[in-house]
Amino acid sequence: MAYGSAKARPDASEDKRRFARRKVLRRVRIATLTRHQIAATVRDLSPVGCGLVTNERVAVGSFVEVVFDERIRPAGWVTWSRNGALGVDFDYPLVPAAFEQILIESSPAR
């Protein structure tokens, strides 16, 4: 897992997404810096982040790795968390081939 410095989240008035989120339904693992593995489900995805739901608490500001499979493991920061849902901003955007592979392998949320 890569380390990095936290990015400041812009004010809500400036929070305009550069990439549209795509609805997905994909089971993943969230790996923390302490190597703790948390089961989660990705509900929406863009090349630069995702929204997840989980039964475990993950603190805002935590650095995590979202493990889609052994090759696709984007790392980033938890930017918000409430009622079992959380958002992760990736440190580096997903490459287009990985993003498309996840969309193809994921069932659309209904």
C-alpha positions, 0 to 999 in steps of 0.5 A: 500500500502506498503512503501519501499526504492527505488532500484537503476537501474543498468547501461544499460550494466548490465541490463540483465533480470532474468525473460522473459517478457510475452506479455499480454493485461490487463486493470488495475489501477495504485494507487499512494501514494496520492490515485490517480487512473490512468487507464492503460493497461499492455502490458508485464509482468514478476514476477518482473515487468511490462510494461504499457501504460497510458494517464496520466503522472507518474514520474520516481521514483514514488511508485505505486500499480498495481491493477489487481484485489482486491487480486493481487496488486503488488507495486513497483517503476516506473523505466522509463517513455516515450511517455505514456509508463512506467515500474514498478519494483515490490518490491516483485515478484508475487507468481507463482499462481498470475502470472499464473492467470494473464496470463490466464485471459489476452488476448495475445497482437497482 
